[in-house]
Amino acid sequence: MKIFVCIKQVPDTEAKIAPDGAGIDELAVEKWILNPYDEFAVEEAVRLKEASGDIEVVAVSLGPERVKGVFQTALAMGADRGIHIVTNDPLDPAQVAEALAAAVTDDGLPQLIFTGTVAIDDCANQVHLRLAHNLGASAAINVSSFSWTDEGAEVFSEAGNGSRNRLLLKAPAVVAVTRGINKPRYPTLPNIMKAKKKEVRRIELDALETGSGSPAVEITAIEAPEEFTGGTILEGESADTVPELVDRLHNEVRIV
């Protein structure tokens, strides 16, 4: 059985990130990391491999040469090999999903594909479902519990307000996992050294059959959020502050 894990390289949010008007100024990014939600996806795939035995875990990512860094992380965590779709062009979620689907299909008919439920750089939350559509696969997002059976993938998907949906996905299936499904392992030094010897196959984006390749989304502007100035503390006895609070809610905030 072959499992694919789609991973993405993103800026470290602990470093300073500067917008350039229509995206992130990549030259100003101090550090690039594996998308944290994709760490859960890699971990879940490796755990399934360890529990079942005869499974190959293939990490797939798209981007320029610097993306090699996330493969080293995924391979050190236990993935067997990687597929790097090489491109310097900025792509929207539709184009990314199309490219991933083409690379996965080219490598072999997939039964199971893990992804993170969201990427922390653009928070588009689209690629997993678009990928499933391109592959004709079943899909579930926000997955917090996963098990593989003879019938397919049995998952629990977070639905909000503390509720969960129990779903049975027929193969091929795209499973987008979220925080809490597992605790990703920390790559050990021996595994980091082993990862350097594992194969990462390079495919130029232009070599893949991706249909029209036309963008479905156009980013017109991206800006840093306004700094929050903090709240107002009304001091004094409640008999004096309550009327003032009501007055502010009514005349300033206009919610009363």
Buried (B, 14 or more C-beta within 10 A) or exposed (E): BBBBBBBBBBBBEEEEBEEEEEEBEBEEBEEBBBBBBBBBBBBBBBBBBEEEEEBBBBBBBBBEEEBBBBBBBBBBBBBBBBBBBBBEEEBBBBBBBBBBBBBBBEBEEBBBBBBBBBBBBBEBBBBBBBBBBBBEBBBBBBBBBBEBEEEBBBBBBBEEEEEBEEBEBEBBBBBBBBBEBBEBBEBEEEBBEBBEEBEBBEBEBEEBEBEEBEEEEEEEEEEEEEEEEEEEEEEEEEEEEEEEBEEEEEEEEEEE
